[in-house]
Amino acid sequence: MKKKVIFPYILFILAASMVIFLLFNTNNLKNELQASQQNESRLAAEFTAYQKLSRIDSVLLKGDYNTAIRSYNETLSGSTENRMYIPLRIALAEKLLKAEKVGEKSARKEEINPDSLQTETAVQIPELRAYDSLNFVLEKTRVQLTRLSRQLKQKSFGEYLTFKSKKGNQLHYVGQVKNGQANGFGIALLDTGSRYEGEWKDNQRQGEGTFYWADGQYYVGTYEGDKRSGFGTYYWPNGEKYAGEWKEDKRSGTGKFFDADGDIVTGGRWQDDKLVDADKKGKR
């Protein structure tokens, strides 16, 4: 008889425990959902801020320095997240505006960039120089600006320098600095309109890096003593590329030249930017 009386109490206790457990678990799920929603809202706000900053960066790269400076200042006045790296962009824009006013802009338009490969490729294409690569350059720039925004948030990243390269080009540099010189990772805009992003040592390109020319050509690979050395890939705006070894800015060593479809046009051993020993296999 006692067992029959105790059994309902046991069931009641188990049911009450189950209800308490479900209520506790539901409350935890609500808290997790609320935290997730808050995090999603924060990420959405950050993404919007980066999109706005990227659009201003594009204005800067197009050469409209006054508009870029004004937009940066407006963003800075209403920003908390971006305060520590927007001033760097403003400083860079002001330096470029000053250079433009003293006539450097007109001078660089007439200058032939000595750092890029000219028309001496394995296959000569007359349309190469006439190719309109503006959209190509802007698309590559958008990708780089995303990385730049991320790098500029690092505490060790953010000093500004101006100096001249070994070839006499004026550089506006933002990046890691040691002993008053560019050392580590950094990005530099040249007075020719080109841009380099990568590793530096004592104001010279050293290690892994990417160099973009104003006409849409770009190089991804290693540098030594401010020159392309080691393995690297050189891209043309029409989709052609050379992948292989370099020495002192020239194709030297084993390398292959590809057409726009990715097929090998020619390959073999190169010396002083010329193919001296072609592979017998030829085009695949």
N, C-alpha and C positions, 0 to 999 in steps of 0.2 A: 504493500500500500504506500509505504514511504517512497519507494522507487517511482511509483506513478506520479506522486506529488512533486518530486525533485526534477523529473524529466522535463516538464514544461518550463521550469525555471532555467534549465540548461539551454533549452531552445531559445528562450527569451534573451539570455546573455549572449549567445552566439549571434542572434539576429541583430542585437544592439551593437555588438562589436563590428559586425559587417557594415552596418549603417555608418558608424563612426569612421571606419576605414575608407568607405566610399566618399564620405564628405571630406575627409582629409586629403584623399587623392585628387578629388575634384578641385579643391582649393589650390593644390599645388599646380595642377594643369592650368588653371586660370592665371596663376602668377607667371608661369612659364610663357603662356600665350601673350600676356601683357608685355613681358620683357622682350619677347620676340618682335612684337609689333613696334615697340619703342626703338629697338635696334634697326628694324627695317626702315622706319621713318628717318632715323639718323643717317643711315647709309644713302637713302634717297636724296636727302638734303646735301650731303657731301658730293654725291655724283652730279647734282645740279650745279653746285659751286665749281666743280672741276670743268664741267662743260662750258660754263661762262668764262672761266679763266682761259680755257683752250681757244675760245673764239677771239679773245683779246690778244693772245699770243700770235694767232694767225694774222691779225691786223699789224702787229709789230713786224712780223716777218715779211709782210708786203711793203714795208717801208713807210707806213702812215704813223710816224712816231708820236705826233701830237695827239691823235685820237687814242692811241694805245696808252699814253701817259694819263690822259684824262680818265679813261675807262678804268685803269689800274687804281687810280686815286679814289674813284667812286666805289669800287669794289672793296678797297681797303677800309673806307670809312664805315662800311656796313658789315665788316667781316671780323670774325674772331679766330676761326680755324686757319685762315690763310695769311694772317698778319706777318708771320715770321719769314715768308718768302716772297710776298708781293713787292716789298721794298727793293729786293734784288732786281726784279724785272723793271721797276721804275728807274733804278740807277742805270741799268743797261740801255733802256730806251732813251734816257737823257744823254748818255754818252754818244749814242748813234745819231741823235738829233744834232748834237754839237758838231760831230764830224761832218754831217751833211751840210751844215751851214757854212763851214769853212771850205767847202768845195771838194771834199773827198769822194762824194757820191758820183759826181760827174767824171772824176778821174778814174774810178774803178770800173766804170762802164767801158772804157776804152782799153783797159788793161787786159792782156792775154794771160790767163792763169797758168803759171809755169808748173803747177803741181798736178795737172790733169793730163791724161793721155790724149794726144791729138788724134788725127784720123788714121794713124798707122795701126790698124788692126789687121787680123789675119784675113779678113774679107772687107774690102773697101765699099762702103755704102754711102752714096752722095747725099741721100736724104737724112743721114744721121744728125748733122749739125742743124738742119732746118726743122727737125722734129719739135713740135710744140710740147714741151714737157712740164708745163705749169701745173696741170692737174696731178701729174706723177709726183712732183716735188711736194705739193701740198698734202697729198695722201701720206707720203712718207713722213712729213713733218708732224702730222696729227699723231702718228704712232710714237714718234720721239717725244712730243710734248707730254704725253701721258707718263712716260718714263721720267722726263725731266721734273714734272710736278711731284712725283714720288721721291726722287732723289733730293729735291730741294727741301723736303720736310726733315731730312736727317740733320741732327745737330752738328755733325762734323762737316756738313756741306753748306756752302753759302757765301764764301768770300768772293770778292770781285777784284779782278786785276785787268790791266791793259799792258800789253807788251808786243814786241815785234818778233815774227818768226825768223828763222835763219834765211828765208828768202825775201825778207823785208816787208811782209804783209802785217798790217796792224791787226791785233787780236783783242777781242773783248771776251774775257774769260770769267765764268762763274763755276766754282767748284772747290775742291779741297786744296788747301795751301799749306806749305811747309817751308820755313826759312824765306818767306816772302816770294816764293815761286810756286807755279802750278805743279803739284805733286799729288798723285792719287787719281781719283776719278773727277772729270770735269767736262764742261761743254764750252766751246769757243766759237764765236762768230767772227769771220774774217772780213776785212774791208772789201774783199772781192765778191761777197755775197755767199761764200761757201760756209760750211759748218762742220766741226769735228766734235764727236762725242766719244769719250773713251779714257784710256789711262795716260797719265803724264809723268814725266820725270824732269825736274829742273827746267820747266817751260818748254819741254820738247815732248812730242808724241812718242810714247814708249809703252809697248805692250799691246793689248787688244783694243781695237777702236774701229769706229765707222766714220768715214769722211764723205760729205755730201757736197757736190758742186752745184752751182746755181742753174746749170743747164739740165740737171736731172741725172747725171752720172753719179755713181757712188761706189765706195770700196769698203769691204768688210774683211778685216784681217789683222795681222800683226804689224807693228811698227818698231823700228830700232833707230835711235838717233834722229828722230823726226822724219824718217823716210819709210816707205813701204818695204818691209823686209820679212822674210819668212813666208808662211802660207797665207794667201788671201784671195778673195774673189772680187773682181771688178765688173760692175754692171753698167750696161748702156741703156738709155731710155726705151729703145725699141725691143728690149727683152734679151739681147745678146749678152754673153758674159764670158769672162776668162777666169778659170779657177786653177790655181797652181802656185808655184814658188816665185818669190820676188827678191830683188837685191837692190838697195839704193834707188827705190822708186821705179825700177825697170823689171820686166818679166825676165827672170833668169832662173833656170832649172826646169824641172818637169812641170808641164801645164797643159790644159786643154781649152779650146775655144768652142763655145756652144752657140747655136743659133737660137732664134726666138722661141722655137718649139722644143728646146732642150736637147736637140740632137747634136752630136759632136761634129763640128766642121773639120777641125784639124787638131792635132796634138803632138806632143813630143818634147824635145829639149829646146829651151829658149835661152838666148844669150843677148844681153843689152837690148831687150825689147823686140828681138827678131827670132823667128823660128828657124833654127839651124839644123835640126835633125827631126824630121817628121816621122810619126809612127806609121808603120806599114799597113796597119789595120784600116786606117782611114776612117771615113764616116761610117757610123754604125747604123 
